[in-house]
C-alpha cells in the first residue's frame, strides 16, 4: 500500500474538497478545459447542454456539465505557471488519490486537459483573431526545474537549439520544453496554425514590453521570432502552456494548449474584438471536444 499523504500536504476543506479548487472527486470530469479568466468559465459552460455543478474559490471557478453526451469540466486557472502548479496538482489529486485513505490509487486515471486561452503572435503570418495549437510549450518561467521529469530526444535537440540561438543572461531563466499530446493535437488542424509557444513569467519585460522599466533583454522579440530548428519555429507566447505540458508529463495526463491570437507583436496589431475571437475559439473547439 502506498504511503499516506499528510493533511499538511494535501489540504481538504470542510466539505472534503481540494482546498484551492473547492471540488470533490465526483464533481470533476475526465475531460477538462482550462481558461485563465474566471469570467470565461460561464462563457464556455453556456454552450453545455446540461450544467451539473458549479464551484468557486478565489480565482478558481469550476463548472461541470455535458456537451451532448460528453461530460466536461471547465476550470479557470488565473494567470501564470504558479497557478498552473496549483490547478494541475489538484486536478490530478481528484482522480488519482483516494481521499479517504489519503493514498495514491493503484490504477491511475489519465485526464485530457485542453487550454483555451489568449496569446500574442510572434510571426507575421499568424493573423490577429486566428487560432494557434501549441506543438510544444517552451518555458522561460521557473516552475518545472522544481520537478523531476524526462525529455524525449527530440525535445532535447529542440531545447539545445533554442539555448544556442536565444541567449539569455545568467540567472534569468533555465528554459524547459515539452511537446503536446499528439492524439489531441491531430484533432485540431483544420483552420489552426501550429507552432512552439513560449511561456513567460510576466506580461511586461518578460514579453519584451517596455513602459518605464528598462529591459535586460531588449532583443528578445527578434530572437524569438528568428528562432528556427528543422521545421520548428516559435509562433506565439503567453503565460501558462509550458506549465500545463510539463506537469502533464510529470503526472501522466494528455495536454493541449490552443490560443486565440489577440495581438501580433511583429506587426504591432491588436484585435479589434478580442472577446469575439475567444468566443469563436470556444465554439470551434467545443465541436471537436464533444467528439473526443
N, C-alpha and C positions, 0 to 999 in steps of 0.2 A: 504493500500500500504506500502511496506517495506521502510525503511529509505534509503535516498540517500547516496551512498558511495562517500566521497570526492575525489577530484583529487589527494590529497597527499597520500591517502590510496590505491587506485588502479590507477597506473600510466599507461597512454596510450601514445604511441608515435605519431608522426605527421601523420601516416597513419592509426591511430585508432587501433593499435595492442598492446597487452600487452607488457610492457616495456622490460623485460628480454628475453622472447622467440621471440619477434617480430612476433607474429602470431595473425591473426584475427579469430573470431569465425568460419567463413565459411571455414577456411583453416585447421581445425582440425577434425580428425575422432573420432568416439566414442570408437574405439579400438586402444590402444596406446601401443607401445613397447618403453621402455626406455633403453638406454645404457649409460654407463659412458663416454666413449671416443667419442669425436665429430667425429673422423675419422672412427668410427664404424657405423655411420649412413648410409653412402653410401654402406657399406658392407652388410647392411640389405636391403636397398632400391634397390640395383642392382637386387634383386630377384623379385621385383614388376613387374607385367605385364604392368602397366602403372604408370608413375610418374606424379602427378598432380601439386605439388608446392614444392618449397624449400625455406627455410628461415634460416638465421644465424645472431646471435648477441652474441658477446663474445664466451663463450664455448657452447652456446646453439644452436644446429642445429636441424631443424625440416624438415623432408621430409614426405609428404602425398601422397598416391597413392593407387593402388589396387593390391591385390593378388587374381587373378581370379576376382570374383565379390565382394570380401570383401574389404571395404575401411579401410585403416590402416594408422596411423601416427607413425613415429619413431622419438624419441626425445632424444638428448643427455643431460645428467644431469651434467656432470662433476663429481668430486669425493666428497663424504661426504654428511651428512644429512643436512648441512646448505644449500647446493644447492638443495637438495630434497625439502626443505621448499619453496624455490622459485618456482621450477618446478610444484609441486603438487598444490600449491595455484593458480598459473596462469593457469594451465590446467583446474582446477575447475571453475575459473572465466570465461574462454572462453565458457563454456557450461551452466553455472548457474547464470550468471549475465548479465542483459540487458545493453549493453554498451552505449545505447542512454540515458536511464533514470538513469543509474547507480544504479539500484535496483536489488535485488535478484528476480529471476523469480519465479512465483507461482508454476510451475511444474518443478521439478529438474531432471536433466539427470544423470544417473549412468554410469560412464566410466568403461571400462575394461582396466586395466593398468598392463602390464606384463614386468617385468625387465629381460633382458638378459645380464648377467654380468659375471665377473670372481671372483674366490674365492679360499681360501685355506682350505683344508680339515683338520679336527681335529680328524678323526677316521682312523685307519689303513686300514679298509676295504673299504674306499671310495677312488677309484683309481684316480690318475692323469689322466686328459683328460676325466673323467666321468662327469655326469650331476647330480646336486642336486636341488630338489624342496624344497623350504623353507616352512615347515609346520607352522613355527612361525618365527617372527622377534623379537629378544631379544636385546634391545638397551642398550649399555653402553655409548651412546652419551647423549647430554643434550637437544635434541630438544623437545621431547614430554612432558616433565614437564611444558612447556610453554602453553600447550593446555589443555582444559577440555575434558575428554573422560571417557567412561565406559568400564571396562574389564568384560568379562564373568567369571562365577565361575570357569571354567576350567583354564582360563588364570590366575586368581588369585592364584589358587592352584599351578600351574606350576611355577609362579613367586616367590611364597613363598619358594618353594623347592630350586629354584636357589639361592635365598638370603641366605638360610641356608647352602647350600653346597659350594657356591663360595663366600668367604668372601672378600669384597673389603674395602680398607682403607677409613675412613670417608673423605668426600669431593671429592672423585674421580668420583663416578657415582651413579645415582639413577636409577637402572635398570627399563626398561619398556618392556612389552611383548604384542604382538598382533598376532593373527592367520591369516593364508592365507584365501582367498576366496575359499571355498571348491568346488564350482561349476567349478572353473578354475583348481584347484589342481587335481581334479579327471580326468582331460583330459590328464595330464602329468604323467603317471605312468609306461608305458612300456619302460624300459631302463633308468629310472630315479631313483636315490636314493632320499630318503626323510628324513629330519631331521630339528632340530632347527638351525637357522642361527643367530649367534651373530653379531651385528653391532657395530663396534669400532669407536672411534672418531679420530683415526690416524692409520698410517701404521706401525710405528716402536714400541715404547714402549707399546702403547695400544694393539698391537698384539703380545707382548712378544718378539720383536726383540731388541737385544742389540748390538749397534755398539759402540759408545763411551759414550752415556748417560746411567747411571745406572738405573735399573728398580726398581720401587716401588713395583711391584707385580711379583717377579721372578718365582713364581709357577703358574702363570695364565694359561699357556697352559695345564699343568697337571690337574688343577682344571676344566677347561672347558671340556677337553677330558673325565674326570672321571664322569662328571655330568650325573645322570640318575634319572628319575621320572616316575613311571609306565613304559610305553613303550617308553617314550621320551628320546632322547639324543641329544647332540649338534654335528651336522655334520660338520659345517664349519663356517668361519667368513669372513666378508667383511665390507663395509663402508656405505651402503645405505638402506638395506632392512627394518630395523625397522622403519625408517622414512617414507618409502612408505606405509608400512602396517598401521602405526599409523595414518598418515594423511588420508589414505583411510578410516579408521574407523571414524575419525572426520568429513570428508566431504562426506561420503556415497558412496565411489567407491569400486569396486571389484579389488583387487590387488593380484598379484602373482609374486614371485621372483624366477628365475631359474639361476643357476650358472654353468659355465664350470669350473671344478677344474683344476687350473694350478699349484698348489703346494699341497703336503701332508706334513704338518708340523710334524706329528708324525714320518713318515718315512724319513723326510728331503729330499724329492724328488721334483723336479721342472720339468714341462712339457718341452719336447724337441721341441715342436712346438705348443706353446700356440695359435697362430693365427689359426692353423688348428682346434684345439679344439673348439675355438669360432665359426668358420665357420660351424663346424658340429652341434653345438648347434643352430645356426641361422637357418640352413636348416631344422633340425628336428622340431624345434618349429614353423616355418612358415607353415609347412604342417598341424600342429594341429590348429594353429590360424586361418587359412583360413576357417576351418570348424566350428569355434565357432559361 
